[in-house]
Amino acid sequence: MPTRHTPESIVIADTPAAILEWAAHHIEHVGLYQGPHLFAGPGRTATLPCWPRGALQVAAGHGRGAAGRTYDWDRINHARDQAFAILAETLTGHPVDTDDPAAAKALHREAIDRWSAEPGRTAADAARAFRTAAARAEHALF
C-alpha cells in the first residue's frame, strides 16, 4: 500500500528517502514560502506554505503525530537528520560535513536555507531537489 503524502496522514516516514519523497509531495501541495517566522502558531506546520527545511520537518512528523499512536521518534529523527545531510549534499554538489555532529547539522541547515532563499526559487524546484536527494538516499550507506 503506498504511503499517503498529505498533512492529514498519520503515517510518518522513517527512512531518509521516504522523508525526502514525502517532503516533495508536501511542498507541491502547500507551496514554497520564502520568509521568516513560518512556524508562528499551532497547526501551521502541516497546512501553510513552507520552506524546504520546514517540509522535511513536516515529513518527519512535526505537527502531524496522532494522539494515542506510538512512533519510534529516535528512528524518525535519525532518518530526518540523514535526509537533511543528503539534501544539503545534493544542493551543494559536495559533502557538507564536519567531525562535530552539532556543527554538521548547522551546516546542513545553512546550505538548505541558502539554496531555498535564492530569488525565483519555486516549489517545483524544491520538489525536484527532494526527489533527486531521495534517489541518492535509496543507494546511500548510512
Phi, psi and omega in degrees: 000128182290151177288136176275121181262073177224153178301335181281345183294137175268358177283127179242122181299146181226021172231153180303316181297317180293321177297315180296318179294317178300317180298323178299313178297319183297312183291330173294324182286316186259341181095168182262135177245129178242087179181173182278168171061041182296313186263064187269355181204167182296141176079353187284333187297326187265354186235340183263159175309147183221166176270167183304318180296322177293323178297322177295320179296315179297317179300327180270015171103354181300117179079011184233354183297141180268135177299138178083358179253140181264133178237148176272080186297328177298314179295314181298313181294323177296315178296322177299315179297321177293323177297318176302315183296313183288328175293316179300317179295321179295318183288324183269339181084009178204161178300141178241080186220166175208168180289338181269114183304320180293319178293323179298315179300318179296319178296320178298312181296320179297316180297318180293315180297319179298314179298315183297327185278354180300134180303139178087358180297139182238166176298324178296321176299314182296315180299319179297318179296318178300316182291324176296315179294322179297319178297320177293321181295328178301331185252000183280148174255108182267000000 
